[in-house]
Amino acid sequence: MSAVTVPPELAWIVPVVVPFIIGLLIGFIVKRTIKLIFAIILLVIILVITGYISVTFQDLYDKAMEFLPTVINLGSSLGNILPYSSLTFIIGLLLGLWKG
Protein backbone atom coordinates (compact mmCIF):
# COMPACT_ATOMS: atom_id res chain seq x y z
CA MET A 1 0.00 0.00 0.00
CA SER A 2 1.48 3.34 -1.00
CA ALA A 3 1.36 6.51 1.07
CA VAL A 4 -0.77 9.43 -0.02
CA THR A 5 1.32 12.37 -1.13
CA VAL A 6 0.17 15.95 -0.87
CA PRO A 7 1.04 18.24 -3.80
CA PRO A 8 3.62 20.87 -2.82
CA GLU A 9 1.25 23.74 -3.62
CA LEU A 10 -1.22 22.38 -1.03
CA ALA A 11 1.29 21.13 1.53
CA TRP A 12 1.26 24.40 3.51
CA ILE A 13 -2.46 23.95 4.27
CA VAL A 14 -1.99 20.78 6.34
CA PRO A 15 0.01 22.34 9.22
CA VAL A 16 -2.48 25.21 9.32
CA VAL A 17 -5.78 23.31 9.08
CA VAL A 18 -5.01 20.28 11.27
CA PRO A 19 -4.25 22.28 14.48
CA PHE A 20 -7.35 24.43 13.81
CA ILE A 21 -9.58 21.34 13.57
CA ILE A 22 -7.98 19.80 16.67
CA GLY A 23 -8.54 23.07 18.56
CA LEU A 24 -12.13 23.26 17.39
CA LEU A 25 -12.85 19.72 18.55
CA ILE A 26 -11.12 20.27 21.91
CA GLY A 27 -13.15 23.46 22.38
CA PHE A 28 -16.42 21.62 21.71
CA ILE A 29 -15.46 18.83 24.10
CA VAL A 30 -14.35 21.21 26.88
CA LYS A 31 -17.50 23.34 26.64
CA ARG A 32 -19.80 20.31 26.74
CA THR A 33 -17.80 18.80 29.62
CA ILE A 34 -18.04 22.01 31.64
CA LYS A 35 -21.81 22.11 31.09
CA LEU A 36 -22.09 18.49 32.22
CA ILE A 37 -19.96 19.12 35.32
CA PHE A 38 -22.12 22.13 36.28
CA ALA A 39 -25.28 20.03 35.84
CA ILE A 40 -23.86 17.25 38.05
CA ILE A 41 -22.79 19.78 40.71
CA LEU A 42 -26.27 21.34 40.64
CA LEU A 43 -27.86 17.90 40.98
CA VAL A 44 -25.65 17.04 43.96
CA ILE A 45 -26.42 20.39 45.61
CA ILE A 46 -30.17 19.80 45.20
CA LEU A 47 -29.83 16.25 46.58
CA VAL A 48 -27.86 17.54 49.59
CA ILE A 49 -30.36 20.34 50.28
CA THR A 50 -33.33 17.98 50.09
CA GLY A 51 -31.58 15.41 52.29
CA TYR A 52 -31.36 12.53 49.85
CA ILE A 53 -27.59 12.37 50.31
CA SER A 54 -25.26 13.73 52.94
CA VAL A 55 -21.82 14.99 52.03
CA THR A 56 -19.19 16.24 54.45
CA PHE A 57 -16.19 18.38 53.68
CA GLN A 58 -13.95 15.46 54.60
CA ASP A 59 -15.72 13.23 52.05
CA LEU A 60 -15.20 15.84 49.33
CA TYR A 61 -11.56 16.30 50.32
CA ASP A 62 -10.88 12.56 50.29
CA LYS A 63 -12.44 12.13 46.83
CA ALA A 64 -10.54 15.14 45.48
CA MET A 65 -7.24 13.75 46.76
CA GLU A 66 -8.09 10.40 45.19
CA PHE A 67 -8.76 11.79 41.70
CA LEU A 68 -6.45 14.82 41.61
CA PRO A 69 -3.21 12.93 40.76
CA THR A 70 -4.97 11.22 37.84
CA VAL A 71 -6.28 14.53 36.52
CA ILE A 72 -2.85 16.16 36.82
CA ASN A 73 -1.16 13.28 34.96
CA LEU A 74 -3.77 13.40 32.22
CA GLY A 75 -3.39 17.16 31.86
CA SER A 76 0.38 17.02 31.65
CA SER A 77 0.29 14.26 29.04
CA LEU A 78 -2.24 16.22 26.96
CA GLY A 79 0.05 19.23 27.18
CA ASN A 80 2.75 17.22 25.45
CA ILE A 81 0.42 16.04 22.66
CA LEU A 82 -1.67 19.10 21.78
CA PRO A 83 -0.27 21.82 19.51
CA TYR A 84 -1.24 24.55 21.99
CA SER A 85 1.45 26.93 20.77
CA SER A 86 -0.05 27.08 17.28
CA LEU A 87 -2.10 30.20 16.55
CA THR A 88 -4.57 28.20 14.48
CA PHE A 89 -5.07 25.76 17.38
CA ILE A 90 -5.83 28.64 19.74
CA ILE A 91 -8.25 30.20 17.25
CA GLY A 92 -9.98 26.82 16.79
CA LEU A 93 -10.11 26.28 20.55
CA LEU A 94 -11.66 29.70 21.19
CA LEU A 95 -14.15 29.22 18.37
CA GLY A 96 -15.07 25.78 19.72
CA LEU A 97 -15.56 27.19 23.23
CA TRP A 98 -17.64 30.08 21.91
CA LYS A 99 -19.86 28.25 19.43
CA GLY A 100 -19.75 24.75 20.94
Residue pairs with C-beta under 8 A, 6 or more apart in sequence:
6 14
16 88
17 88
19 83
19 86
19 88
19 89
19 92
20 88
20 89
20 91
20 92
21 92
22 82
22 83
22 89
22 92
23 83
23 86
23 88
23 89
23 90
23 91
23 92
23 93
23 94
23 95
23 96
24 92
24 93
24 95
24 96
25 92
25 96
26 82
26 92
26 93
26 96
27 92
27 93
27 94
27 95
27 96
27 97
27 98
27 100
28 96
28 100
29 96
29 100
30 93
30 96
30 97
30 100
31 96
31 97
31 100
32 100
44 53
44 55
47 53
48 54
48 55
82 89
83 89
84 90
